[in-house]
Amino acid sequence: MFIATLGGIFRYKDVPEDMAPYVQFKSTIEGKELVPETEIAILDITGTTSHHVLFLENYDNIEQIKEELKEEDAKINNSTIKILEGHL
């Protein structure tokens, strides 16, 4: 199982250029139209070059995020949980 750590929380308008393709890919898959103020968390998957994008407005609690990551064979670390809980 992989560990997901917080790479950052951004508004869509502030997403770093190198992360933009990940955000665009996820929004396309979900059919989500992004606005400049959409709050996005980007998780780094330890031991890989992969990232997992979360559109925070889509989640009511941390358990939903944990379930999504479990499907990707990843587990979120404790410090990331604490930070994300403050944004949900």
C-alpha positions, 0 to 999 in steps of 0.5 A, spaced: 500 500 500 502 506 498 502 512 502 499 519 500 502 525 503 499 532 502 503 536 496 499 542 497 492 545 497 490 551 492 485 555 489 484 553 481 487 559 479 493 558 483 495 551 481 502 550 480 504 549 472 507 542 473 500 540 477 495 543 472 495 537 467 493 532 473 488 537 475 485 538 468 485 530 467 481 529 474 476 534 472 475 531 465 474 524 468 469 527 473 466 532 468 467 537 473 467 545 470 472 548 474 472 556 477 478 560 479 476 559 486 475 551 486 479 549 492 484 543 490 488 538 494 494 535 491 496 529 494 503 526 492 503 518 492 510 516 496 514 512 492 511 514 485 511 520 481 504 520 481 499 525 484 492 524 486 487 530 485 481 532 490 476 537 489 475 539 496 468 541 495 466 534 493 467 531 500 463 531 506 468 528 511 475 525 511 472 518 510 470 519 503 477 521 501 480 515 505 475 510 501 477 513 494 484 512 496 483 505 498 481 504 491 487 506 489 491 502 494 493 508 497 493 510 505 493 517 507 498 519 512 496 522 519 498 529 518 495 530 511 488 527 515 489 533 520 490 538 515 484 536 510 479 536 516 480 543 517 478 544 509 472 540 509 
